[in-house]
Amino acid sequence: MTKILSQWGLGPALAKISHKCTSFKMRNEVTGADPIEGTVTLRGGDVVKADVIVAADGHDSIMRPLVTGEEESVDELPGQRYLSLAFQVPTDALREDEELASLTDPLVWYLWVGDGYIFHGNLVVGEQDFTDIETPKTRKKRGRKGEAGHPLVPGSRHSTALSIEDAQTLGRLFSHIQHKSQLPQFLNAYEEIRQPRVSATQEYEQRQFGMFSAPAGPPMIQRDAMMRAALAYEDWEHMDEDTFKMVWGNELALMGHDAGEQVDDWWTQWRSFFEGKERARQRDSIQIPVLQPASYD
Ligand SMILES: Cc1cc2nc3c(=O)[nH]c(=O)nc-3n(C[C@H](O)[C@H](O)[C@H](O)COP(=O)(O)OP(=O)(O)OC[C@H]3O[C@@H](n4cnc5c(N)ncnc54)[C@H](O)[C@@H]3O)c2cc1C
């Protein structure tokens, strides 16, 4: 995601807010951290101290075990295991091919489903490339957290969205902090707000993946029947309500999520509590000058 953000202008955006931060340490590898002390160790030995450490070091996060207390790698969990292949084809190469030229419609997401695998693709990066993901199921593995906090099934369509929502949630929550003693409560709020959303998305992705890559048999027949019902309509504007809900209901509920709104709702509920506590803290910390006894000499 760092690459995507760089394309979107991460560098200039950081430069713009640099006056609000002590410093940005670019291209520094983190080799360890002490969450109790609030320190991060960089390769080379420097130790950086902070009030909060946000670990966003991706799928192979070295920080995850410090938070979860588990040493296991997300790739070594028992359950289902998938092989996911991702590649990009220059759109021009497709356009030059008579049979493949039809794949260059920017409004279409192409999907091929088979016996235990799914193959899908669409135009990306200003329509210069067509990206494909092929995901045959190879053996059992239980899908669990993805990326640093919540790894998803490879090829999931909501991974990046979840990461951006995480950042938005944290940013908006922290904009309400008035004193650093409130940090633990706001971090708890972050968990409380994000956990249900992340779990629901993980379950949705697992379900979708299971359905689309179903091996030959009853689940595949059921899926094909549903897809045929959906394709019987020219477009979704003419779909009857029941079919629309069956095909797109869950997807729309997932896409309609507004992470900022979730924080606003939470803040509406808790604002007076936090502001009252902060007023009390300020009152208690006011230094009342002690009058010196008058001298009667
Ligand atoms: C081939 C492929 C195709 C994908 N397609 C899609 C898609 O179509 N849609 C979608 O939503 N998602 C897609 N994803 C998933 C998406 O890329 C991730 O969900 C997203 O990048 C996660 O963002 P992140 O910031 O959590 O982690 P990352 O993007 O992995 O960023 C982690 C950053 O931390 C840095 N880092 C790691 N360790 C350390 C360390 N010790 N010290 C310092 N820095 C460190 C890394 O250099 C990196 O810059 C795809 C992923 C892959 C691999």
The ligand as an ORCA input file, in Angstrom:
! r2SCAN-3c Opt
* xyz 0 1
  C      -0.236     -9.182     -5.726
  C      -1.205     -8.502     -4.809
  C      -2.397     -8.002     -5.327
  C      -3.297     -7.350     -4.490
  N      -4.461     -6.856     -5.003
  C      -5.320     -6.199     -4.211
  C      -6.511     -5.633     -4.726
  O      -6.795     -5.727     -5.901
  N      -7.341     -4.984     -3.873
  C      -7.063     -4.859     -2.556
  O      -7.837     -4.250     -1.823
  N      -5.926     -5.378     -2.024
  C      -5.056     -6.045     -2.817
  N      -3.905     -6.568     -2.285
  C      -3.662     -6.437     -0.856
  C      -3.081     -5.054     -0.515
  O      -1.889     -4.849     -1.213
  C      -2.829     -5.016      0.983
  O      -4.051     -5.243      1.648
  C      -2.305     -3.661      1.426
  O      -1.116     -3.368      0.747
  C      -2.060     -3.699      2.914
  O      -1.549     -2.473      3.284
  P      -0.639     -2.326      4.572
  O      -0.271     -0.886      4.633
  O      -1.299     -2.964      5.741
  O       0.672     -3.221      4.290
  P       1.760     -3.089      3.144
  O       1.230     -2.467      1.927
  O       2.392     -4.436      3.035
  O       2.799     -2.047      3.756
  C       3.658     -2.401      4.827
  C       4.838     -1.436      4.790
  O       5.628     -1.652      5.960
  C       6.997     -1.743      5.578
  N       7.659     -2.610      6.537
  C       7.487     -3.953      6.704
  N       8.269     -4.402      7.695
  C       8.949     -3.323      8.173
  C       9.929     -3.143      9.188
  N      10.357     -4.147      9.958
  N      10.431     -1.905      9.377
  C      10.005     -0.847      8.625
  N       9.075     -0.952      7.649
  C       8.563     -2.175      7.436
  C       6.992     -2.324      4.170
  O       8.194     -1.967      3.510
  C       5.756     -1.647      3.574
  O       6.103     -0.390      3.042
  C      -2.995     -7.222     -3.109
  C      -1.791     -7.729     -2.595
  C      -0.910     -8.375     -3.433
  C       0.386     -8.917     -2.866
*
